[in-house]
Amino acid sequence: MIPNGYLMFEDENFIESSVAKLNALRKSGQFCDVRLQVCGHEMLAHRAVLACCSPYLFEIFNSDSDPHGVSHVKLDDLNPEAVEVLLNYAYTAQLKADKELVKDVYSAAKKLKMDRVKQVCGDYLLSRMDITSCISYRNFASCMGDSRLLNKVDAYIQEHLLQISEEEEFLKLPRLKLEVMLEENVCLPSNGKLYTKVQTLYYSAHHKLLDGNLLEGQAEVFGSDDDHIQFVQKKPPRENGHKQLSGSSTGCLSSPSPKHEWKIVASEKTSNNTYLCLAVLDGIFCVIFLHGRNSPQSSPTSTPKLIKSLSFEVHPDELIEKAMSPMQYARSGLGTAEMNGRLIAAGGYNREECLRTVECYDPRTDHWSFLAPMRTPRARFQMAVLMGRLYVVGGSNGHSDDLSCGEMYDPNLDDWTPVPELRTNRCNAGVCALNGKLYIVGGSDPYGQKGLKNCDVFDPVTKVWTSCAPLNIRRHQSAVCELGGYLYIIGGAESWNCLNTVERYNPENNTWSLIAPMNVARRGAGVAVLDGKLFVGGGFDGSHAISCVEMYDPARNEWKVMGNMTSPRSNAGVTTVGNTIYAVGGFDGNEFLNTVEVYNLEANEWSPYTKIFQF
């Protein structure tokens, strides 16, 4: 077409053809005037092409003393494969990288100031981010100094904090427990978000947290042990009232310096005045368990005061009743046990996801804290205390066949170690300690279709599993406990039909015998011992989760119906701590539970409340 006498022609294939030829010239080394040295690899290219897409290289080329010679550029901190991806992009406008290479391409694009590529790579990473990978992505974004990417990752972490806290990367993070003493009329935020601008903390070279908002020497925070720190919340600081402390190990929690991050990334209110937080402290990503407690006395105004204990003299009228603090996680099919006067709740599942986390409840303070997580996610298992150690064996991890592995928790080390595997995979089995040995009884076959009669015993001295007499009736999802030197297995199911039958094992003659049956057939019930009797509660009766409780008197060989739990609970944990029976977690027929209730023997009633001192 020739408008106004001018020849006009547009070759739609020219650019594509020229780009392909130009890239071919690069790969063959023809007419190249740039040599890139990338970790021992030499790459040839054309200066004009690279200068057009990389401001970083443009500056280098523009400062060359000989603009007509060959430029040499060393990039020893980049991945050669990533640089090759960027060279192809520079010549073809097409960015192609394997998913494993995207982070390295991003790093190379950052170095070369190729912002468009950096943004595309960041968006790709965000599109692939999930609860498993978000912490590593967060570390990457922080390392790259990308505030846009960092803000989006942090928003995701805040939204999914509880799910993320079950993941491997989260469980590897360092942990810090803070107990905040609050003054009158001061409380932690109630909306689940935790902000720290009102409190500026410094970590000194003497390994103490210091309050930088107040005058020097007026508010020193003392650590009571390695990871449990108590500090006093003082009056609101005056403007410009903080003083930066000297020393390389100090830093401001609320005013990040250019070199180090100090911030709360995400927080979740888990119970009244209790928060789970992810924070960056002086560039270190860590977990903070924050518990707020009303101060029993006014905070000091001039002299630092060491708070050694929260025990104070009170009058009877200062006892108040409050709802018991729930577990951090809802759990069904969990393992529970009493250890050193505390209730341990481990594993379980929630919406078909098996958990590794282990929580510890202290009845004296009505407070849950975390112990080291198990090595293996597991649910539908039971656990027992043997020789001062906590044992878990068998169960299911929710993905593969039933488990044969086990592990042992040492409270002195706060760590789990493997124990010899079972001879067969076992899920939904009963576990109990008896006469210095560990027993695993019944359970389901690998297909979960029917119960087992198998009974095995573990000797912690020889570390060997051996078999003992089989059950009279196949059963899985049974309640198992020890009383009076005997082992009891209660209820369960033969296949899917619930049982009310009960068997008792005599270790002296290695025999199982049937005793009086329960009034209600059930599987997935919990059992605890109190006052020389067995208490069996909750479970599933074949059609729905139940709340009914029965008591067995071995002297009379009879069962008696007792007061119901306040909530139906199937596959819950039932354990005695002190002189009190606790029921935790389970499934009520509609949702998974993180709630706790206790049994009062004198009143024959269950309650979700506990009595605490009001200061």
Summary of the structure (lengths in Angstrom):
residues: 615
radius of gyration: 32.0
end to end distance: 92.8
largest distance: 116.6
contacts: 1966
relative contact order: 0.07
helix: 18%
strand: 34%
